[in-house]
Amino acid sequence: MYHISVKKIKEKEHENNFIKAKINAKKLKKFPKKKSKRQKSAVLLVNIISGYNIVIEIHF
C-alpha cells in the first residue's frame, strides 16, 4: 500500500529533499523482510521535476 502526494516546493527545499531521498532509499534497502513494529512504515522522497516533490509512503 502506498500514498503519493505532489506539492510545490522551494528550490532550497528541493535540494534538501533530494539528499533525504538518497538517505531514505539506502535505509529501505537495509530493511528486514520480516515485519517489525519499529519499521512498519517508511517514507521515500522522490524528486522528478525541479520545484516539485513527490512523497511515497510505503506501509509494510
C-alpha positions in Angstrom: 0.0 0.0 0.0 1.4 3.4 -0.9 0.4 7.0 -1.0 1.6 9.6 -3.5 1.3 13.3 -2.9 2.7 16.1 -5.1 3.3 19.6 -3.8 5.2 22.7 -5.0 8.3 23.4 -3.0 11.1 26.0 -2.9 14.5 25.3 -4.6 16.4 25.1 -1.3 13.9 22.5 0.0 14.2 20.6 -3.3 17.9 20.2 -2.7 17.4 19.1 0.9 14.7 16.6 -0.1 16.9 15.1 -2.8 19.6 14.4 -0.1 16.9 12.9 2.1 15.7 10.8 -0.7 19.1 9.2 -1.1 19.4 8.5 2.6 15.9 7.0 2.8 16.5 4.9 -0.3 19.6 3.4 1.4 17.6 2.8 4.6 14.8 1.0 2.7 17.3 -1.5 1.2 18.5 -2.4 4.7 15.0 -3.2 6.0 14.5 -6.8 7.1 12.0 -8.9 5.2 10.1 -9.7 8.4 7.8 -7.1 9.7 8.8 -5.3 12.9 6.9 -2.8 14.9 9.6 -0.1 14.6 9.9 -0.5 10.8 6.3 -0.8 9.7 6.3 2.3 7.6 9.0 4.3 5.7 8.8 7.5 3.8 10.7 7.7 0.5 11.1 11.1 -1.2 11.4 11.0 -4.9 12.2 14.2 -6.8 11.3 14.1 -10.5 10.7 17.7 -11.7 12.7 20.7 -10.2 10.4 22.5 -7.8 8.1 19.6 -7.3 8.2 16.9 -4.6 6.6 13.5 -4.7 6.3 11.7 -1.4 5.8 8.0 -1.5 4.8 6.5 1.8 5.2 2.7 2.0 3.5 0.6 4.6 4.9 -2.8 5.3 
